[in-house]
């Protein structure tokens, strides 16, 4: 019903193992695919036929130093440069995450996209 109404669908098939993403995408044909932090971003980019990808970064990274966070954010942005990508975590924000770190991540992304 959603596809008939042309409503975009982002699927998050967490835990299906990487080898199943290709079949999942070909059967479900989502508008975008969200990946968890166990999926290698370089691998998935080459496997899903230009379907936009969302997520992937391990939320535990947000519990580390800002230098490491910036490095990991830039890693994802580098891997998906020129590819339809929505930056996001590979799962939810952990309760121990300092809210100011979320602002730091957003600032890092915005500065890079200037």
Biopython code that builds the backbone (N, CA, C, O; Angstrom):
import numpy as np
from Bio.PDB.StructureBuilder import StructureBuilder

atoms = [
    (1, "UNK", "N", (0.806, -1.187, 0.000)),
    (1, "UNK", "CA", (0.000, 0.000, 0.000)),
    (1, "UNK", "C", (0.858, 1.264, 0.000)),
    (1, "UNK", "O", (0.540, 2.223, -0.703)),
    (2, "UNK", "N", (1.938, 1.277, 0.776)),
    (2, "UNK", "CA", (2.800, 2.449, 0.816)),
    (2, "UNK", "C", (3.478, 2.695, -0.527)),
    (2, "UNK", "O", (3.592, 3.837, -0.972)),
    (3, "UNK", "N", (3.928, 1.623, -1.166)),
    (3, "UNK", "CA", (4.584, 1.771, -2.462)),
    (3, "UNK", "C", (3.618, 2.313, -3.507)),
    (3, "UNK", "O", (4.007, 3.112, -4.359)),
    (4, "UNK", "N", (2.362, 1.881, -3.446)),
    (4, "UNK", "CA", (1.366, 2.387, -4.393)),
    (4, "UNK", "C", (1.155, 3.880, -4.218)),
    (4, "UNK", "O", (0.877, 4.590, -5.185)),
    (5, "UNK", "N", (1.287, 4.359, -2.986)),
    (5, "UNK", "CA", (1.127, 5.789, -2.694)),
    (5, "UNK", "C", (2.438, 6.550, -2.858)),
    (5, "UNK", "O", (2.510, 7.751, -2.595)),
    (6, "UNK", "N", (3.480, 5.833, -3.298)),
    (6, "UNK", "CA", (4.809, 6.413, -3.535)),
    (6, "UNK", "C", (5.407, 7.038, -2.268)),
    (6, "UNK", "O", (6.070, 8.075, -2.318)),
    (7, "UNK", "N", (5.156, 6.383, -1.141)),
    (7, "UNK", "CA", (5.738, 6.804, 0.126)),
    (7, "UNK", "C", (7.062, 6.062, 0.290)),
    (7, "UNK", "O", (7.090, 4.833, 0.235)),
    (8, "UNK", "N", (8.166, 6.800, 0.490)),
    (8, "UNK", "CA", (9.469, 6.135, 0.635)),
    (8, "UNK", "C", (9.498, 5.206, 1.848)),
    (8, "UNK", "O", (8.920, 5.503, 2.894)),
    (9, "UNK", "N", (10.177, 4.087, 1.683)),
    (9, "UNK", "CA", (10.281, 3.094, 2.745)),
    (9, "UNK", "C", (11.758, 2.831, 3.024)),
    (9, "UNK", "O", (12.505, 2.414, 2.139)),
    (10, "UNK", "N", (12.169, 3.083, 4.282)),
    (10, "UNK", "CA", (13.520, 2.748, 4.719)),
    (10, "UNK", "C", (13.399, 1.506, 5.587)),
    (10, "UNK", "O", (12.685, 1.511, 6.591)),
    (11, "UNK", "N", (14.094, 0.445, 5.203)),
    (11, "UNK", "CA", (14.050, -0.806, 5.958)),
    (11, "UNK", "C", (15.314, -0.960, 6.797)),
    (11, "UNK", "O", (16.408, -0.601, 6.363)),
    (12, "UNK", "N", (15.151, -1.495, 7.991)),
    (12, "UNK", "CA", (16.268, -1.754, 8.897)),
    (12, "UNK", "C", (16.227, -3.227, 9.307)),
    (12, "UNK", "O", (15.701, -3.568, 10.367)),
    (13, "UNK", "N", (16.783, -4.092, 8.465)),
    (13, "UNK", "CA", (16.728, -5.527, 8.758)),
    (13, "UNK", "C", (17.846, -5.970, 9.709)),
    (13, "UNK", "O", (18.630, -6.860, 9.380)),
    (14, "UNK", "N", (17.912, -5.353, 10.874)),
    (14, "UNK", "CA", (18.975, -5.624, 11.848)),
    (14, "UNK", "C", (19.074, -7.117, 12.152)),
    (14, "UNK", "O", (18.080, -7.798, 12.405)),
    (15, "UNK", "N", (20.301, -7.587, 12.115)),
    (15, "UNK", "CA", (20.576, -8.954, 12.512)),
    (15, "UNK", "C", (20.388, -10.012, 11.440)),
    (15, "UNK", "O", (20.460, -11.201, 11.751)),
    (16, "UNK", "N", (20.149, -9.629, 10.179)),
    (16, "UNK", "CA", (19.917, -10.652, 9.158)),
    (16, "UNK", "C", (21.205, -11.207, 8.552)),
    (16, "UNK", "O", (21.146, -12.065, 7.671)),
    (17, "UNK", "N", (22.347, -10.744, 8.998)),
    (17, "UNK", "CA", (23.661, -11.137, 8.494)),
    (17, "UNK", "C", (23.896, -10.517, 7.123)),
    (17, "UNK", "O", (22.991, -10.423, 6.294)),
    (18, "UNK", "N", (25.119, -10.105, 6.916)),
    (18, "UNK", "CA", (25.424, -9.322, 5.715)),
    (18, "UNK", "C", (25.094, -10.032, 4.413)),
    (18, "UNK", "O", (24.638, -9.393, 3.465)),
    (19, "UNK", "N", (25.313, -11.333, 4.347)),
    (19, "UNK", "CA", (25.059, -12.030, 3.086)),
    (19, "UNK", "C", (23.584, -12.028, 2.686)),
    (19, "UNK", "O", (23.260, -12.314, 1.533)),
    (20, "UNK", "N", (22.698, -11.713, 3.608)),
    (20, "UNK", "CA", (21.263, -11.680, 3.316)),
    (20, "UNK", "C", (20.762, -10.305, 2.865)),
    (20, "UNK", "O", (19.626, -10.187, 2.405)),
    (21, "UNK", "N", (21.584, -9.276, 2.988)),
    (21, "UNK", "CA", (21.154, -7.934, 2.588)),
    (21, "UNK", "C", (20.840, -7.848, 1.099)),
    (21, "UNK", "O", (19.874, -7.196, 0.702)),
    (22, "UNK", "N", (21.640, -8.494, 0.290)),
    (22, "UNK", "CA", (21.433, -8.438, -1.161)),
    (22, "UNK", "C", (20.073, -9.038, -1.522)),
    (22, "UNK", "O", (19.298, -8.422, -2.254)),
    (23, "UNK", "N", (19.785, -10.226, -1.014)),
    (23, "UNK", "CA", (18.482, -10.850, -1.280)),
    (23, "UNK", "C", (17.346, -10.016, -0.702)),
    (23, "UNK", "O", (16.314, -9.832, -1.348)),
    (24, "UNK", "N", (17.535, -9.514, 0.509)),
    (24, "UNK", "CA", (16.504, -8.691, 1.140)),
    (24, "UNK", "C", (16.154, -7.499, 0.247)),
    (24, "UNK", "O", (14.982, -7.222, -0.007)),
    (25, "UNK", "N", (17.186, -6.803, -0.221)),
    (25, "UNK", "CA", (16.953, -5.617, -1.055)),
    (25, "UNK", "C", (16.303, -5.964, -2.383)),
    (25, "UNK", "O", (15.466, -5.208, -2.878)),
    (26, "UNK", "N", (16.675, -7.092, -2.967)),
    (26, "UNK", "CA", (16.077, -7.452, -4.252)),
    (26, "UNK", "C", (14.622, -7.902, -4.090)),
    (26, "UNK", "O", (13.815, -7.705, -4.998)),
    (27, "UNK", "N", (14.283, -8.491, -2.967)),
    (27, "UNK", "CA", (12.905, -8.944, -2.738)),
    (27, "UNK", "C", (12.007, -7.794, -2.275)),
    (27, "UNK", "O", (10.910, -7.605, -2.802)),
    (28, "UNK", "N", (12.477, -7.033, -1.292)),
    (28, "UNK", "CA", (11.656, -5.978, -0.683)),
    (28, "UNK", "C", (11.684, -4.692, -1.516)),
    (28, "UNK", "O", (10.701, -3.951, -1.558)),
    (29, "UNK", "N", (12.806, -4.436, -2.172)),
    (29, "UNK", "CA", (12.989, -3.233, -2.978)),
    (29, "UNK", "C", (12.672, -1.956, -2.188)),
    (29, "UNK", "O", (11.797, -1.184, -2.579)),
    (30, "UNK", "N", (13.391, -1.736, -1.070)),
    (30, "UNK", "CA", (13.121, -0.548, -0.264)),
    (30, "UNK", "C", (13.612, 0.725, -0.947)),
    (30, "UNK", "O", (14.435, 0.676, -1.861)),
    (31, "UNK", "N", (13.097, 1.854, -0.493)),
    (31, "UNK", "CA", (13.577, 3.144, -0.993)),
    (31, "UNK", "C", (14.994, 3.404, -0.495)),
    (31, "UNK", "O", (15.794, 4.050, -1.172)),
    (32, "UNK", "N", (15.293, 2.890, 0.704)),
    (32, "UNK", "CA", (16.624, 2.992, 1.308)),
    (32, "UNK", "C", (16.777, 1.833, 2.281)),
    (32, "UNK", "O", (15.797, 1.249, 2.742)),
    (33, "UNK", "N", (18.033, 1.517, 2.579)),
    (33, "UNK", "CA", (18.317, 0.437, 3.517)),
    (33, "UNK", "C", (19.148, 1.000, 4.659)),
    (33, "UNK", "O", (20.146, 1.685, 4.435)),
    (34, "UNK", "N", (18.736, 0.710, 5.865)),
    (34, "UNK", "CA", (19.461, 1.135, 7.050)),
    (34, "UNK", "C", (20.314, -0.033, 7.530)),
    (34, "UNK", "O", (19.839, -1.166, 7.614)),
    (35, "UNK", "N", (21.575, 0.250, 7.845)),
    (35, "UNK", "CA", (22.490, -0.820, 8.251)),
    (35, "UNK", "C", (22.857, -0.679, 9.722)),
    (35, "UNK", "O", (22.937, 0.427, 10.255)),
    (36, "UNK", "N", (23.077, -1.817, 10.365)),
    (36, "UNK", "CA", (23.542, -1.768, 11.746)),
    (36, "UNK", "C", (25.072, -1.712, 11.754)),
    (36, "UNK", "O", (25.707, -1.785, 10.702)),
    (37, "UNK", "N", (25.644, -1.586, 12.922)),
    (37, "UNK", "CA", (27.089, -1.388, 13.043)),
    (37, "UNK", "C", (27.904, -2.648, 12.779)),
    (37, "UNK", "O", (29.133, -2.584, 12.782)),
    (38, "UNK", "N", (27.264, -3.784, 12.551)),
    (38, "UNK", "CA", (27.991, -5.012, 12.211)),
    (38, "UNK", "C", (28.205, -5.165, 10.703)),
    (38, "UNK", "O", (28.888, -6.089, 10.263)),
    (39, "UNK", "N", (27.632, -4.277, 9.928)),
    (39, "UNK", "CA", (27.755, -4.356, 8.467)),
    (39, "UNK", "C", (28.909, -3.469, 7.999)),
    (39, "UNK", "O", (28.970, -2.286, 8.334)),
    (40, "UNK", "N", (29.806, -4.045, 7.235)),
    (40, "UNK", "CA", (30.938, -3.299, 6.683)),
    (40, "UNK", "C", (30.399, -2.302, 5.656)),
    (40, "UNK", "O", (29.801, -2.707, 4.660)),
    (41, "UNK", "N", (30.604, -1.009, 5.887)),
    (41, "UNK", "CA", (30.031, -0.007, 4.969)),
    (41, "UNK", "C", (30.560, -0.112, 3.534)),
    (41, "UNK", "O", (29.813, 0.111, 2.582)),
    (42, "UNK", "N", (31.831, -0.445, 3.380)),
    (42, "UNK", "CA", (32.364, -0.584, 2.017)),
    (42, "UNK", "C", (31.751, -1.775, 1.305)),
    (42, "UNK", "O", (31.484, -1.712, 0.105)),
    (43, "UNK", "N", (31.531, -2.843, 2.022)),
    (43, "UNK", "CA", (30.933, -4.041, 1.429)),
    (43, "UNK", "C", (29.510, -3.751, 0.965)),
    (43, "UNK", "O", (29.157, -4.046, -0.177)),
    (44, "UNK", "N", (28.694, -3.177, 1.842)),
    (44, "UNK", "CA", (27.273, -2.957, 1.515)),
    (44, "UNK", "C", (27.109, -1.984, 0.356)),
    (44, "UNK", "O", (26.216, -2.147, -0.475)),
    (45, "UNK", "N", (27.957, -0.985, 0.301)),
    (45, "UNK", "CA", (27.872, 0.015, -0.772)),
    (45, "UNK", "C", (27.986, -0.637, -2.147)),
    (45, "UNK", "O", (27.340, -0.207, -3.103)),
    (46, "UNK", "N", (28.799, -1.663, -2.235)),
    (46, "UNK", "CA", (29.009, -2.335, -3.511)),
    (46, "UNK", "C", (27.987, -3.432, -3.806)),
    (46, "UNK", "O", (28.020, -4.031, -4.880)),
    (47, "UNK", "N", (27.088, -3.700, -2.871)),
    (47, "UNK", "CA", (26.191, -4.850, -3.008)),
    (47, "UNK", "C", (24.721, -4.521, -3.257)),
    (47, "UNK", "O", (23.972, -5.391, -3.701)),
    (48, "UNK", "N", (24.291, -3.299, -2.985)),
    (48, "UNK", "CA", (22.844, -3.036, -3.014)),
    (48, "UNK", "C", (22.386, -2.167, -4.191)),
    (48, "UNK", "O", (21.343, -1.516, -4.119)),
    (49, "UNK", "N", (23.159, -2.160, -5.255)),
    (49, "UNK", "CA", (22.744, -1.531, -6.513)),
    (49, "UNK", "C", (22.267, -0.092, -6.376)),
    (49, "UNK", "O", (21.206, 0.275, -6.882)),
    (50, "UNK", "N", (23.063, 0.716, -5.685)),
    (50, "UNK", "CA", (22.804, 2.151, -5.569)),
    (50, "UNK", "C", (21.551, 2.514, -4.763)),
    (50, "UNK", "O", (21.068, 3.643, -4.844)),
    (51, "UNK", "N", (21.028, 1.562, -3.990)),
    (51, "UNK", "CA", (19.940, 1.885, -3.064)),
    (51, "UNK", "C", (20.542, 2.789, -1.989)),
    (51, "UNK", "O", (21.598, 2.460, -1.448)),
    (52, "UNK", "N", (19.913, 3.903, -1.665)),
    (52, "UNK", "CA", (20.445, 4.751, -0.596)),
    (52, "UNK", "C", (20.631, 3.955, 0.703)),
    (52, "UNK", "O", (19.832, 3.083, 1.045)),
    (53, "UNK", "N", (21.705, 4.289, 1.404)),
    (53, "UNK", "CA", (22.044, 3.617, 2.658)),
    (53, "UNK", "C", (21.991, 4.624, 3.791)),
    (53, "UNK", "O", (22.377, 5.783, 3.639)),
    (54, "UNK", "N", (21.502, 4.152, 4.935)),
    (54, "UNK", "CA", (21.442, 4.979, 6.136)),
    (54, "UNK", "C", (22.150, 4.242, 7.267)),
    (54, "UNK", "O", (22.024, 3.025, 7.400)),
    (55, "UNK", "N", (22.892, 4.985, 8.074)),
    (55, "UNK", "CA", (23.406, 4.442, 9.329)),
    (55, "UNK", "C", (24.738, 3.760, 9.253)),
    (55, "UNK", "O", (25.546, 4.004, 8.357)),
    (56, "UNK", "N", (24.949, 2.886, 10.229)),
    (56, "UNK", "CA", (26.127, 2.044, 10.254)),
    (56, "UNK", "C", (27.102, 2.303, 11.382)),
    (56, "UNK", "O", (27.780, 1.373, 11.818)),
    (57, "UNK", "N", (27.201, 3.522, 11.869)),
    (57, "UNK", "CA", (28.229, 3.787, 12.873)),
    (57, "UNK", "C", (27.823, 3.221, 14.238)),
    (57, "UNK", "O", (26.685, 3.383, 14.679)),
    (58, "UNK", "N", (28.759, 2.569, 14.884)),
    (58, "UNK", "CA", (28.529, 1.957, 16.191)),
    (58, "UNK", "C", (28.260, 3.053, 17.226)),
    (58, "UNK", "O", (29.082, 3.956, 17.376)),
    (59, "UNK", "N", (27.138, 3.001, 17.939)),
    (59, "UNK", "CA", (26.841, 4.038, 18.933)),
    (59, "UNK", "C", (27.845, 4.086, 20.081)),
    (59, "UNK", "O", (27.931, 5.099, 20.775)),
    (60, "UNK", "N", (28.602, 3.017, 20.293)),
    (60, "UNK", "CA", (29.624, 3.018, 21.344)),
    (60, "UNK", "C", (30.735, 4.019, 21.035)),
    (60, "UNK", "O", (31.424, 4.490, 21.940)),
    (61, "UNK", "N", (30.904, 4.337, 19.763)),
    (61, "UNK", "CA", (31.920, 5.315, 19.372)),
    (61, "UNK", "C", (31.637, 6.670, 20.021)),
    (61, "UNK", "O", (32.566, 7.426, 20.306)),
    (62, "UNK", "N", (30.373, 6.976, 20.253)),
    (62, "UNK", "CA", (30.018, 8.252, 20.868)),
    (62, "UNK", "C", (30.433, 8.333, 22.339)),
    (62, "UNK", "O", (30.318, 9.391, 22.957)),
    (63, "UNK", "N", (30.907, 7.234, 22.896)),
    (63, "UNK", "CA", (31.385, 7.209, 24.280)),
    (63, "UNK", "C", (32.900, 7.402, 24.349)),
    (63, "UNK", "O", (33.480, 7.347, 25.433)),
    (64, "UNK", "N", (33.540, 7.626, 23.211)),
    (64, "UNK", "CA", (34.991, 7.794, 23.156)),
    (64, "UNK", "C", (35.347, 9.272, 23.018)),
    (64, "UNK", "O", (34.473, 10.137, 23.066)),
    (65, "UNK", "N", (36.637, 9.550, 22.845)),
    (65, "UNK", "CA", (37.127, 10.928, 22.715)),
    (65, "UNK", "C", (36.626, 11.576, 21.423)),
    (65, "UNK", "O", (36.359, 10.898, 20.431)),
    (66, "UNK", "N", (36.507, 12.900, 21.461)),
    (66, "UNK", "CA", (36.021, 13.636, 20.288)),
    (66, "UNK", "C", (36.890, 13.399, 19.057)),
    (66, "UNK", "O", (36.378, 13.325, 17.941)),
    (67, "UNK", "N", (38.188, 13.280, 19.254)),
    (67, "UNK", "CA", (39.094, 13.041, 18.118)),
    (67, "UNK", "C", (38.724, 11.734, 17.411)),
    (67, "UNK", "O", (38.686, 11.678, 16.181)),
    (68, "UNK", "N", (38.455, 10.693, 18.187)),
    (68, "UNK", "CA", (38.073, 9.403, 17.615)),
    (68, "UNK", "C", (36.696, 9.476, 16.967)),
    (68, "UNK", "O", (36.480, 8.905, 15.899)),
    (69, "UNK", "N", (35.768, 10.175, 17.608)),
    (69, "UNK", "CA", (34.413, 10.325, 17.045)),
    (69, "UNK", "C", (34.494, 10.999, 15.686)),
    (69, "UNK", "O", (33.894, 10.539, 14.715)),
    (70, "UNK", "N", (35.239, 12.090, 15.626)),
    (70, "UNK", "CA", (35.374, 12.821, 14.353)),
    (70, "UNK", "C", (35.994, 11.929, 13.276)),
    (70, "UNK", "O", (35.569, 11.955, 12.122)),
    (71, "UNK", "N", (36.997, 11.146, 13.658)),
    (71, "UNK", "CA", (37.652, 10.231, 12.718)),
    (71, "UNK", "C", (36.649, 9.214, 12.176)),
    (71, "UNK", "O", (36.621, 8.958, 10.972)),
    (72, "UNK", "N", (35.830, 8.633, 13.046)),
    (72, "UNK", "CA", (34.854, 7.621, 12.620)),
    (72, "UNK", "C", (33.738, 8.226, 11.775)),
    (72, "UNK", "O", (33.309, 7.624, 10.791)),
    (73, "UNK", "N", (33.265, 9.414, 12.152)),
    (73, "UNK", "CA", (32.241, 10.096, 11.349)),
    (73, "UNK", "C", (32.791, 10.340, 9.949)),
    (73, "UNK", "O", (32.124, 10.059, 8.953)),
    (74, "UNK", "N", (34.009, 10.863, 9.884)),
    (74, "UNK", "CA", (34.616, 11.137, 8.576)),
    (74, "UNK", "C", (34.868, 9.870, 7.774)),
    (74, "UNK", "O", (34.824, 9.891, 6.544)),
    (75, "UNK", "N", (35.133, 8.764, 8.469)),
    (75, "UNK", "CA", (35.305, 7.491, 7.758)),
    (75, "UNK", "C", (34.034, 7.144, 6.987)),
    (75, "UNK", "O", (34.093, 6.790, 5.809)),
    (76, "UNK", "N", (32.878, 7.250, 7.660)),
    (76, "UNK", "CA", (31.617, 6.943, 6.979)),
    (76, "UNK", "C", (31.340, 7.933, 5.853)),
    (76, "UNK", "O", (30.890, 7.543, 4.776)),
    (77, "UNK", "N", (31.605, 9.193, 6.098)),
    (77, "UNK", "CA", (31.373, 10.195, 5.053)),
    (77, "UNK", "C", (32.312, 9.981, 3.863)),
    (77, "UNK", "O", (31.920, 10.204, 2.717)),
    (78, "UNK", "N", (33.541, 9.555, 4.128)),
    (78, "UNK", "CA", (34.481, 9.256, 3.042)),
    (78, "UNK", "C", (34.029, 8.043, 2.237)),
    (78, "UNK", "O", (34.017, 8.071, 1.006)),
    (79, "UNK", "N", (33.662, 6.990, 2.939)),
    (79, "UNK", "CA", (33.236, 5.760, 2.252)),
    (79, "UNK", "C", (32.042, 6.036, 1.341)),
    (79, "UNK", "O", (31.985, 5.535, 0.218)),
    (80, "UNK", "N", (31.096, 6.827, 1.822)),
    (80, "UNK", "CA", (29.868, 7.061, 1.064)),
    (80, "UNK", "C", (29.881, 8.363, 0.261)),
    (80, "UNK", "O", (28.843, 8.802, -0.233)),
    (81, "UNK", "N", (31.044, 8.968, 0.134)),
    (81, "UNK", "CA", (31.153, 10.190, -0.677)),
    (81, "UNK", "C", (30.694, 9.891, -2.103)),
    (81, "UNK", "O", (31.187, 8.955, -2.732)),
    (82, "UNK", "N", (29.770, 10.669, -2.604)),
    (82, "UNK", "CA", (29.253, 10.462, -3.950)),
    (82, "UNK", "C", (28.201, 9.369, -4.041)),
    (82, "UNK", "O", (27.709, 9.078, -5.131)),
    (83, "UNK", "N", (27.855, 8.771, -2.939)),
    (83, "UNK", "CA", (26.848, 7.703, -2.894)),
    (83, "UNK", "C", (25.646, 8.235, -2.115)),
    (83, "UNK", "O", (25.836, 9.025, -1.191)),
    (84, "UNK", "N", (24.424, 7.836, -2.449)),
    (84, "UNK", "CA", (23.264, 8.309, -1.684)),
    (84, "UNK", "C", (23.301, 7.739, -0.260)),
    (84, "UNK", "O", (23.043, 6.554, -0.050)),
    (85, "UNK", "N", (23.624, 8.589, 0.702)),
    (85, "UNK", "CA", (23.851, 8.148, 2.078)),
    (85, "UNK", "C", (23.246, 9.119, 3.084)),
    (85, "UNK", "O", (23.326, 10.337, 2.926)),
    (86, "UNK", "N", (22.642, 8.554, 4.117)),
    (86, "UNK", "CA", (22.097, 9.325, 5.238)),
    (86, "UNK", "C", (22.923, 8.936, 6.455)),
    (86, "UNK", "O", (22.869, 7.793, 6.910)),
    (87, "UNK", "N", (23.689, 9.889, 6.982)),
    (87, "UNK", "CA", (24.501, 9.564, 8.152)),
    (87, "UNK", "C", (23.586, 9.276, 9.338)),
    (87, "UNK", "O", (22.622, 9.998, 9.592)),
    (88, "UNK", "N", (23.913, 8.204, 10.056)),
    (88, "UNK", "CA", (23.155, 7.825, 11.244)),
    (88, "UNK", "C", (23.953, 6.748, 11.968)),
    (88, "UNK", "O", (24.931, 6.212, 11.445)),
    (89, "UNK", "N", (23.515, 6.453, 13.168)),
    (89, "UNK", "CA", (24.123, 5.358, 13.914)),
    (89, "UNK", "C", (23.573, 4.034, 13.407)),
    (89, "UNK", "O", (22.541, 3.984, 12.738)),
    (90, "UNK", "N", (24.280, 2.972, 13.739)),
    (90, "UNK", "CA", (23.831, 1.633, 13.371)),
    (90, "UNK", "C", (22.862, 1.054, 14.378)),
    (90, "UNK", "O", (22.512, -0.123, 14.296)),
    (91, "UNK", "N", (22.435, 1.843, 15.304)),
    (91, "UNK", "CA", (21.412, 1.517, 16.297)),
    (91, "UNK", "C", (21.229, 2.764, 17.130)),
    (91, "UNK", "O", (21.862, 3.779, 16.839)),
    (92, "UNK", "N", (20.403, 2.738, 18.142)),
    (92, "UNK", "CA", (20.075, 3.936, 18.906)),
    (92, "UNK", "C", (21.212, 4.504, 19.736)),
    (92, "UNK", "O", (22.236, 3.856, 19.949)),
    (93, "UNK", "N", (21.009, 5.722, 20.196)),
    (93, "UNK", "CA", (21.962, 6.396, 21.078)),
    (93, "UNK", "C", (21.921, 5.700, 22.443)),
    (93, "UNK", "O", (20.848, 5.458, 22.995)),
    (94, "UNK", "N", (23.092, 5.388, 22.969)),
    (94, "UNK", "CA", (23.181, 4.716, 24.262)),
    (94, "UNK", "C", (22.860, 5.684, 25.403)),
    (94, "UNK", "O", (23.158, 6.874, 25.294)),
    (95, "UNK", "N", (22.263, 5.204, 26.488)),
    (95, "UNK", "CA", (21.884, 6.076, 27.612)),
    (95, "UNK", "C", (23.057, 6.860, 28.210)),
    (95, "UNK", "O", (22.858, 7.962, 28.722)),
    (96, "UNK", "N", (24.270, 6.312, 28.153)),
    (96, "UNK", "CA", (25.436, 6.987, 28.726)),
    (96, "UNK", "C", (26.026, 8.068, 27.828)),
    (96, "UNK", "O", (26.996, 8.723, 28.209)),
    (97, "UNK", "N", (25.460, 8.262, 26.651)),
    (97, "UNK", "CA", (25.991, 9.237, 25.701)),
    (97, "UNK", "C", (25.681, 10.651, 26.171)),
    (97, "UNK", "O", (24.538, 10.979, 26.488)),
    (98, "UNK", "N", (26.705, 11.473, 26.211)),
    (98, "UNK", "CA", (26.558, 12.890, 26.565)),
    (98, "UNK", "C", (25.829, 13.581, 25.404)),
    (98, "UNK", "O", (26.289, 13.513, 24.264)),
    (99, "UNK", "N", (24.706, 14.240, 25.679)),
    (99, "UNK", "CA", (23.960, 14.910, 24.597)),
    (99, "UNK", "C", (24.803, 15.911, 23.800)),
    (99, "UNK", "O", (24.531, 16.139, 22.621)),
    (100, "UNK", "N", (25.805, 16.500, 24.417)),
    (100, "UNK", "CA", (26.643, 17.455, 23.685)),
    (100, "UNK", "C", (27.440, 16.760, 22.580)),
    (100, "UNK", "O", (27.851, 17.398, 21.611)),
    (101, "UNK", "N", (27.656, 15.458, 22.729)),
    (101, "UNK", "CA", (28.370, 14.709, 21.691)),
    (101, "UNK", "C", (27.528, 14.621, 20.420)),
    (101, "UNK", "O", (28.073, 14.639, 19.317)),
    (102, "UNK", "N", (26.222, 14.528, 20.563)),
    (102, "UNK", "CA", (25.339, 14.516, 19.381)),
    (102, "UNK", "C", (25.504, 15.829, 18.628)),
    (102, "UNK", "O", (25.590, 15.839, 17.400)),
    (103, "UNK", "N", (25.547, 16.926, 19.359)),
    (103, "UNK", "CA", (25.775, 18.231, 18.724)),
    (103, "UNK", "C", (27.138, 18.275, 18.041)),
    (103, "UNK", "O", (27.270, 18.851, 16.961)),
    (104, "UNK", "N", (28.150, 17.673, 18.658)),
    (104, "UNK", "CA", (29.482, 17.616, 18.062)),
    (104, "UNK", "C", (29.457, 16.848, 16.740)),
    (104, "UNK", "O", (30.079, 17.274, 15.766)),
    (105, "UNK", "N", (28.752, 15.735, 16.700)),
    (105, "UNK", "CA", (28.644, 14.939, 15.470)),
    (105, "UNK", "C", (27.951, 15.757, 14.378)),
    (105, "UNK", "O", (28.416, 15.795, 13.239)),
    (106, "UNK", "N", (26.854, 16.400, 14.721)),
    (106, "UNK", "CA", (26.129, 17.228, 13.746)),
    (106, "UNK", "C", (27.026, 18.342, 13.220)),
    (106, "UNK", "O", (27.059, 18.608, 12.018)),
    (107, "UNK", "N", (27.748, 18.987, 14.120)),
    (107, "UNK", "CA", (28.659, 20.065, 13.718)),
    (107, "UNK", "C", (29.751, 19.517, 12.789)),
    (107, "UNK", "O", (30.097, 20.154, 11.794)),
    (108, "UNK", "N", (30.289, 18.346, 13.112)),
    (108, "UNK", "CA", (31.325, 17.725, 12.285)),
    (108, "UNK", "C", (30.803, 17.484, 10.868)),
    (108, "UNK", "O", (31.502, 17.765, 9.895)),
    (109, "UNK", "N", (29.598, 16.975, 10.750)),
    (109, "UNK", "CA", (28.998, 16.690, 9.440)),
    (109, "UNK", "C", (28.735, 17.993, 8.683)),
    (109, "UNK", "O", (29.054, 18.107, 7.499)),
    (110, "UNK", "N", (28.157, 18.959, 9.368)),
    (110, "UNK", "CA", (27.843, 20.239, 8.699)),
    (110, "UNK", "C", (29.085, 20.962, 8.235)),
    (110, "UNK", "O", (29.090, 21.533, 7.145)),
    (111, "UNK", "N", (30.148, 20.953, 9.038)),
    (111, "UNK", "CA", (31.384, 21.612, 8.637)),
    (111, "UNK", "C", (31.987, 20.957, 7.409)),
    (111, "UNK", "O", (32.546, 21.625, 6.539)),
    (112, "UNK", "N", (31.869, 19.677, 7.356)),
    (112, "UNK", "CA", (32.414, 18.949, 6.205)),
    (112, "UNK", "C", (31.602, 19.215, 4.940)),
    (112, "UNK", "O", (32.161, 19.233, 3.843)),
    (113, "UNK", "N", (30.311, 19.419, 5.073)),
    (113, "UNK", "CA", (29.450, 19.607, 3.916)),
    (113, "UNK", "C", (29.330, 21.060, 3.461)),
    (113, "UNK", "O", (28.500, 21.371, 2.607)),
    (114, "UNK", "N", (30.141, 21.944, 4.014)),
    (114, "UNK", "CA", (30.106, 23.351, 3.577)),
    (114, "UNK", "C", (30.712, 23.505, 2.209)),
    (114, "UNK", "O", (30.769, 24.615, 1.680)),
]
sb = StructureBuilder()
sb.init_structure("model")
sb.init_model(0)
sb.init_chain("A")
sb.init_seg("    ")
for serial, (resi, resn, name, xyz) in enumerate(atoms, 1):
    if name == "N":
        sb.init_residue(resn, " ", resi, " ")
    sb.init_atom(name, np.array(xyz, "f"), 0.0, 1.0, " ", f" {name:<3s}", serial, name[0])
structure = sb.get_structure()
